[in-house]
Amino acid sequence: MRGSVPVRVILPRSWRSDAERRFPVVYLLHGGNDDYTSWTRETDVEELTKQSDVLIVMPDAGKAGYYSDWYAGSPLWETFHTVELVRLMERVFRASSARAVIGLSMGGFGALNYAAHHRGMFRYVASMSSYVDLNDPAVRVALNLGSLKDGVNLRDVWGDPRVNADIWRAHNPAAMPRAFRGTRVHLSSGDGDIGPLDANRSGPVLMFAAAGEAFLPRSIARFATSLRSAGVEVSTHLYSPGTHSWPYWERELHAIWPTVTKELA
């Protein structure tokens, strides 16, 4: 990574009292234009997990890192997260090999790619409000607009879409449904309609949150169907109303948490 990368950790309830024990670990991945503080800043994850003997790990991934080893040579986010960080958690924080990965938006895309690229590493993967098919025209438009806003050239991330089509395909969850066999998958998204959970927001931010969610459900439903056809255990929660925003992601984390802990038990 050519430098230090911050990671926020929530220790399991028994971490200090049971000094010989190893603990299952949940990796929480943040979305674009955000950082490693987002989950504790925007949700009650500390309160939700405080009675669980689970290690919660929230690494930084850059504001537009795309959870990938960049074609340009650096940064190497995937290698850092799935190799270096995993070893560090095992060596210093007594993480076990029972792992789950949960992400939202860009982080949901990263969670799916990490699970597909490293089969057997994660027992459970959840992707909230994430693009799942890089070949979807709406996704291409959204990614191009987002990368321009963030000052990132996607060719630096995955190369030229035509010349390096194999790299783009290797980072496209929808192109590799069989890679998820053996991992339980959960996919969720709203429909872009504004609801009661959006009461504290208005103006351009709310309109962006609505537009950013509206094109996701159809693509996610297709992806879920292909996963089931490939023999993958998958659950979906496509809800209405729902925008691209934290109140819905916090609610989703609460909904899936019992399943996460069960899968890690």
Backbone torsions as a table, in degrees:
resi	resn	phi	psi	omega
1	MET	NA	-7.6	178.8
2	ARG	58.6	38.5	179.6
3	GLY	158.3	-178.9	-179.7
4	SER	-86.4	144.7	178.2
5	VAL	-124.4	124.5	-179.0
6	PRO	-74.9	145.4	177.5
7	VAL	-138.6	130.6	177.2
8	ARG	-101.2	134.3	-175.9
9	VAL	-126.4	133.6	169.8
10	ILE	-106.3	120.9	-175.9
11	LEU	-77.8	148.5	175.2
12	PRO	-63.9	157.4	-178.8
13	ARG	-55.0	-40.9	-174.0
14	SER	-98.8	14.7	-172.9
15	TRP	-61.1	-40.9	-178.7
16	ARG	-84.1	-34.6	-175.7
17	SER	-79.5	-22.2	-179.2
18	ASP	-121.2	79.1	-169.1
19	ALA	-70.1	-12.5	-179.3
20	GLU	-100.2	-9.5	-173.1
21	ARG	-81.7	146.2	171.2
22	ARG	-104.6	147.1	-171.1
23	PHE	-122.4	143.5	173.4
24	PRO	-63.1	156.2	-172.8
25	VAL	-131.2	139.8	174.3
26	VAL	-116.8	122.2	175.4
27	TYR	-93.5	124.4	177.5
28	LEU	-108.1	119.7	-175.1
29	LEU	-105.9	132.4	-176.5
30	HIS	-84.9	168.1	-179.6
31	GLY	-89.1	-176.7	-179.3
32	GLY	-69.2	154.9	179.9
33	ASN	56.2	37.3	179.8
34	ASP	-146.5	-168.3	-177.3
35	ASP	-151.2	-171.1	-173.0
36	TYR	-67.8	-13.3	-179.6
37	THR	-86.7	-6.1	-167.0
38	SER	-64.7	-41.5	-175.7
39	TRP	-65.6	-40.4	179.0
40	THR	-80.4	-24.1	178.4
41	ARG	-76.2	-36.9	-170.6
42	GLU	-106.3	-13.0	-177.9
43	THR	-131.9	172.5	177.7
44	ASP	-97.9	36.8	-175.8
45	VAL	-58.2	-33.3	178.6
46	GLU	-63.9	-44.5	178.8
47	GLU	-68.5	-41.7	-178.3
48	LEU	-60.5	-38.9	-171.3
49	THR	-101.2	1.5	-170.2
50	LYS	-67.7	-21.5	177.1
51	GLN	-95.5	4.2	-178.5
52	SER	-99.5	139.5	174.5
53	ASP	-89.4	62.6	-178.0
54	VAL	-130.1	136.2	176.3
55	LEU	-83.7	125.4	179.3
56	ILE	-106.1	123.3	-175.5
57	VAL	-122.1	123.9	-176.2
58	MET	-124.8	91.6	-177.4
59	PRO	-85.8	153.7	170.5
60	ASP	-74.0	153.1	-179.2
61	ALA	-141.3	17.3	-177.6
62	GLY	76.4	152.2	-179.3
63	LYS	-69.8	-22.6	177.0
64	ALA	-148.4	52.2	-176.9
65	GLY	-86.8	-19.8	177.9
66	TYR	59.0	18.8	175.0
67	TYR	48.5	45.8	-175.8
68	SER	-136.0	154.6	165.5
69	ASP	-81.2	113.5	-169.7
70	TRP	-69.1	141.0	176.0
71	TYR	-57.7	-31.5	-178.5
72	ALA	-70.7	-9.6	177.5
73	GLY	112.5	-30.3	175.4
74	SER	-160.8	152.2	1.8
75	PRO	-76.3	164.8	178.2
76	LEU	-114.8	73.4	-175.1
77	TRP	-63.9	-42.8	-176.9
78	GLU	-64.6	-43.8	178.4
79	THR	-62.0	-42.6	178.9
80	PHE	-60.8	-47.4	-174.7
81	HIS	-72.8	-39.7	-171.7
82	THR	-96.5	-10.2	178.3
83	VAL	-118.8	-67.6	-174.8
84	GLU	-63.6	-47.5	-176.6
85	LEU	-67.1	-40.1	178.3
86	VAL	-60.8	-44.6	179.0
87	ARG	-63.7	-40.6	179.5
88	LEU	-63.0	-43.9	-179.7
89	MET	-63.9	-37.5	179.3
90	GLU	-70.6	-39.5	-174.7
91	ARG	-78.0	-41.4	-172.4
92	VAL	-100.3	-35.8	-173.7
93	PHE	-110.6	8.9	174.9
94	ARG	58.8	40.1	174.3
95	ALA	-70.8	143.5	176.6
96	SER	-93.7	-173.6	179.6
97	SER	-88.9	2.2	176.2
98	ALA	-87.0	110.2	-171.5
99	ARG	-131.9	147.3	169.2
100	ALA	-130.8	154.1	177.7
101	VAL	-134.0	130.0	-177.0
102	ILE	-130.5	133.4	178.6
103	GLY	-145.8	161.3	178.1
104	LEU	-124.9	144.4	179.1
105	SER	52.9	-121.4	178.4
106	MET	-56.5	-35.2	178.9
107	GLY	-69.1	-31.4	175.1
108	GLY	-67.2	-38.6	174.5
109	PHE	-61.6	-43.4	178.6
110	GLY	-64.7	-41.0	-180.0
111	ALA	-60.8	-43.2	179.4
112	LEU	-65.2	-43.7	180.0
113	ASN	-65.6	-40.4	179.3
114	TYR	-63.5	-41.8	179.9
115	ALA	-66.0	-38.8	-179.1
116	ALA	-72.9	-38.8	-177.1
117	HIS	-76.3	-22.9	-174.8
118	HIS	-127.9	70.3	-175.3
119	ARG	-59.8	131.7	-179.2
120	GLY	92.3	-11.6	-179.1
121	MET	-72.8	-35.6	-176.2
122	PHE	-121.2	135.1	175.7
123	ARG	-80.4	-27.1	-173.3
124	TYR	-143.6	136.9	175.4
125	VAL	-134.0	131.8	177.3
126	ALA	-124.7	132.4	179.6
127	SER	-122.5	118.4	-179.0
128	MET	-107.5	126.2	173.5
129	SER	51.7	46.0	-177.1
130	SER	-115.6	148.4	168.7
131	TYR	-70.8	137.3	-175.4
132	VAL	-122.3	-6.0	-177.6
133	ASP	-137.0	105.4	-178.8
134	LEU	-68.2	-12.8	177.8
135	ASN	-89.4	-5.2	177.4
136	ASP	-70.3	122.8	-178.5
137	PRO	-54.1	-39.0	179.8
138	ALA	-65.1	-36.7	178.4
139	VAL	-67.2	-42.6	178.6
140	ARG	-59.1	-43.6	179.2
141	VAL	-63.2	-46.7	-178.6
142	ALA	-62.3	-42.8	-180.0
143	LEU	-65.8	-42.1	-179.9
144	ASN	-64.7	-42.3	177.8
145	LEU	-64.9	-43.2	179.7
146	GLY	-64.9	-40.6	-179.1
147	SER	-67.8	-37.4	176.1
148	LEU	-62.6	-42.6	179.0
149	LYS	-62.2	-37.9	-176.9
150	ASP	-87.6	-3.4	-179.2
151	GLY	72.4	29.1	-179.1
152	VAL	-114.6	134.1	175.0
153	ASN	-94.6	116.5	-177.8
154	LEU	-60.9	-20.3	175.5
155	ARG	-67.9	-26.6	174.0
156	ASP	-72.3	-26.2	-177.6
157	VAL	-82.6	-53.7	-174.6
158	TRP	-125.9	8.4	-178.7
159	GLY	82.3	-171.6	179.1
160	ASP	-71.8	131.6	-176.5
161	PRO	-57.3	-27.5	179.8
162	ARG	-93.8	-51.8	-178.5
163	VAL	-64.5	-39.3	-177.7
164	ASN	-109.8	41.3	-178.4
165	ALA	-58.7	-30.4	179.6
166	ASP	-65.6	-35.4	178.8
167	ILE	-70.7	-42.6	176.6
168	TRP	-60.8	-42.4	-180.0
169	ARG	-64.6	-36.9	-179.2
170	ALA	-70.5	-13.3	176.9
171	HIS	-112.7	17.8	-178.9
172	ASN	-109.1	102.7	-177.9
173	PRO	-51.7	-39.6	-177.1
174	ALA	-65.0	-19.0	-178.3
175	ALA	-88.4	-3.6	-176.0
176	MET	-139.4	55.0	-177.5
177	PRO	-60.7	-33.9	-177.7
178	ARG	-67.4	-21.2	-179.0
179	ALA	-67.9	-13.2	-178.3
180	PHE	-93.7	1.6	178.1
181	ARG	-59.9	134.5	-179.2
182	GLY	91.8	-7.4	177.6
183	THR	-118.4	133.7	176.8
184	ARG	-80.0	130.3	-173.6
185	VAL	-116.2	136.5	173.9
186	HIS	-126.8	130.3	-179.0
187	LEU	-124.2	135.0	179.6
188	SER	-144.0	153.5	177.8
189	SER	-169.1	152.3	169.7
190	GLY	-89.5	-178.3	-177.9
191	ASP	-106.5	4.1	179.9
192	GLY	92.1	-12.2	178.4
193	ASP	-72.2	140.9	-179.4
194	ILE	-80.3	134.2	-176.5
195	GLY	-133.1	-171.9	-177.6
196	PRO	-58.4	-31.1	-179.1
197	LEU	-71.0	-8.4	178.6
198	ASP	-97.8	11.5	-171.4
199	ALA	-61.0	-28.3	-175.7
200	ASN	-91.2	8.6	-179.2
201	ARG	-129.2	155.4	179.8
202	SER	-157.7	175.8	173.7
203	GLY	72.6	-154.2	-175.2
204	PRO	-57.8	-36.4	-179.2
205	VAL	-61.7	-44.2	-179.9
206	LEU	-67.5	-40.3	179.2
207	MET	-64.2	-39.2	177.7
208	PHE	-65.2	-41.2	179.8
209	ALA	-64.1	-36.2	178.6
210	ALA	-70.2	-47.9	-178.8
211	ALA	-65.4	-34.6	-177.8
212	GLY	-69.9	-14.5	-178.0
213	GLU	-104.9	-26.2	-167.6
214	ALA	-61.3	-31.6	-175.5
215	PHE	-89.2	-1.3	-173.1
216	LEU	-81.9	-41.8	-170.7
217	PRO	-56.9	-41.8	-177.7
218	ARG	-62.4	-44.8	179.4
219	SER	-65.8	-40.2	179.4
220	ILE	-65.0	-40.5	179.2
221	ALA	-62.6	-41.2	177.6
222	ARG	-63.5	-42.9	-179.9
223	PHE	-62.9	-42.9	178.6
224	ALA	-60.9	-40.1	178.5
225	THR	-63.3	-42.5	179.6
226	SER	-67.5	-34.3	176.7
227	LEU	-64.8	-45.3	179.2
228	ARG	-62.1	-39.8	178.7
229	SER	-64.3	-27.3	179.1
230	ALA	-87.9	2.4	177.9
231	GLY	85.4	22.8	-179.9
232	VAL	-94.2	137.9	175.3
233	GLU	-79.0	113.2	-173.9
234	VAL	-134.9	141.8	172.8
235	SER	-122.5	152.2	179.2
236	THR	-133.2	151.7	172.3
237	HIS	-138.7	94.2	178.9
238	LEU	-104.4	104.8	-166.7
239	TYR	-112.4	160.7	177.1
240	SER	-143.1	132.8	-3.7
241	PRO	-77.8	176.3	178.7
242	GLY	173.3	127.5	178.8
243	THR	-113.9	177.5	-177.5
244	HIS	-84.0	77.8	-172.0
245	SER	-157.5	162.1	-169.9
246	TRP	-63.3	-37.6	-179.1
247	PRO	-56.4	-35.2	179.6
248	TYR	-74.6	-36.6	179.7
249	TRP	-71.0	-37.0	175.6
250	GLU	-63.4	-43.3	178.3
251	ARG	-61.8	-39.7	179.9
252	GLU	-67.4	-38.1	177.3
253	LEU	-60.8	-42.3	176.8
254	HIS	-61.9	-41.0	-176.2
255	ALA	-66.3	-37.7	-175.5
256	ILE	-92.1	-12.9	-172.5
257	TRP	-56.8	-43.5	177.2
258	PRO	-58.5	-37.2	178.9
259	THR	-69.9	-39.6	178.7
260	VAL	-58.4	-50.4	-177.3
261	THR	-66.3	-33.9	177.4
262	LYS	-65.3	-43.0	-179.6
263	GLU	-65.9	-30.2	-177.8
264	LEU	-87.7	-11.8	-174.5
265	ALA	-64.1	NA	NA
